[in-house]
């Protein structure tokens, strides 16, 4: 078992009420078919739906639950990482709102639950605009159902690596003549180096005006000892059967995503060490950082 907090790499730290105890497995299966898009392969685990399961959500399938339970057996503390990641996101959005940024592009946003970006931003400014982007059909379908009556927010079904398509869709909601906060929370460690993640991030920032911000969280093995790394590799094997494989990166590799930008203090640190609003002794194996485009 890890003494560290090991992150579920697609997790966005949502806080949700655990409804699993209130429903039977059979009822869950029957309800699934009412909302699942016809294009979804329910036999293959999805990292977004596995994450949904960890936090008690209902937008997951048997394959997701089976894979997630294997991870839980290796590391029972996955929810703590998710919550730390979500807390980082909340602090970042609030900080950027204080800096006058009221537009957000959330790449790899996942299945929505309590404390979404639009809820945080529009609480302070009802005119704030948010575009969510994910390639998981369940996430986008559920997001757009949630946002049906919210003209300032919407979700796009797209892979964040398809930068041109994402930017074209985002321009329908966001004003690219004004600063935008780009949020890539626990998504880049699903993109292999061969898929040019650094180039994709640079393309997003190049399309935005000075004063825009980039926030990233990224899982890492930097702090693991040999025993912990062996357990982490077991988890990576489980995720290799899902819709995305893991690509862990070092501190230097995560820092590289911010090349040419003005890094905000305290730099690239564990997410719970980035301007915390409460004291937390837990060590989280997820880097987080924010930088400003000059």
LINKAGI-V50141 format. One record per backbone hydrogen bond with DSSP energy under -1.0 kcal/mol. CO is the residue of the C=O (numbers start at 1). NH is the residue of the N-H. E is the energy in kcal/mol with one decimal. If there is no record, write none. Layout:
((CO,NH,E) (CO,NH,E))
This chain:
((5,285,-2.7) (8,11,-2.4) (20,23,-1.1) (24,28,-2.1) (25,29,-2.4) (26,30,-2.0) (27,31,-2.2) (28,32,-2.0) (31,34,-1.6) (32,35,-1.5) (32,36,-1.6) (37,40,-1.7) (41,44,-1.1) (46,50,-2.6) (47,51,-1.9) (48,52,-1.8) (49,53,-1.9) (50,54,-2.1) (51,55,-1.3) (52,57,-2.9) (53,56,-2.3) (56,19,-1.5) (58,60,-1.0) (61,65,-2.6) (62,66,-2.7) (63,67,-1.9) (64,68,-2.6) (65,69,-2.3) (66,70,-1.4) (67,71,-1.7) (68,72,-2.5) (69,73,-1.8) (70,74,-1.2) (71,75,-3.1) (78,82,-1.8) (79,83,-2.4) (80,84,-2.1) (81,85,-2.4) (82,86,-2.2) (83,87,-2.3) (84,88,-1.9) (85,89,-2.0) (86,90,-2.4) (87,91,-2.2) (88,92,-2.5) (89,93,-2.6) (90,94,-2.1) (91,95,-2.3) (92,96,-2.8) (93,97,-2.2) (94,98,-1.9) (95,99,-1.2) (96,101,-2.6) (97,100,-1.5) (102,129,-2.4) (103,181,-2.9) (104,131,-2.4) (105,183,-2.9) (106,133,-2.5) (116,120,-1.9) (117,121,-2.9) (118,122,-2.6) (121,125,-2.2) (125,128,-2.5) (129,104,-2.0) (130,154,-1.6) (131,106,-2.8) (132,156,-2.9) (133,108,-2.2) (133,109,-2.0) (134,158,-1.7) (136,140,-2.0) (137,141,-2.8) (138,142,-2.4) (139,143,-2.2) (140,144,-2.6) (141,145,-1.6) (142,146,-2.2) (143,147,-1.9) (147,150,-2.3) (150,153,-1.5) (152,130,-2.5) (154,132,-2.8) (156,134,-2.1) (159,162,-2.4) (161,163,-1.8) (162,166,-2.4) (163,167,-2.9) (164,168,-2.1) (165,169,-2.2) (166,170,-2.7) (167,171,-1.9) (169,172,-1.0) (170,173,-1.8) (170,174,-3.2) (175,178,-1.7) (180,213,-2.0) (181,105,-2.5) (182,215,-2.8) (183,107,-2.7) (184,217,-1.7) (187,190,-1.7) (188,191,-1.8) (189,247,-2.5) (192,195,-1.8) (193,196,-1.8) (196,200,-2.0) (197,201,-2.3) (198,202,-2.2) (199,203,-2.2) (200,204,-1.9) (201,205,-2.1) (202,206,-2.5) (203,207,-1.3) (205,208,-1.1) (209,212,-1.4) (212,293,-3.4) (213,182,-3.2) (214,291,-2.2) (215,184,-3.0) (216,289,-1.9) (218,287,-3.1) (219,249,-1.2) (221,224,-1.6) (225,229,-2.7) (226,230,-1.9) (227,231,-1.6) (228,232,-2.5) (229,233,-2.4) (230,234,-1.3) (231,235,-1.8) (232,236,-2.3) (233,237,-1.7) (234,238,-1.5) (235,239,-2.0) (236,240,-1.1) (238,241,-1.3) (239,242,-1.7) (250,254,-2.4) (251,255,-2.5) (252,256,-1.5) (254,257,-1.3) (255,258,-1.9) (256,259,-1.7) (258,261,-2.1) (262,292,-2.7) (264,267,-2.2) (269,288,-3.1) (270,273,-2.7) (271,274,-1.2) (273,275,-1.1) (283,5,-2.8) (284,286,-1.3) (285,220,-1.9) (286,271,-2.3) (287,218,-2.3) (288,269,-2.0) (289,216,-2.2) (290,264,-2.7) (291,214,-2.6) (292,262,-3.0) (293,211,-3.0))
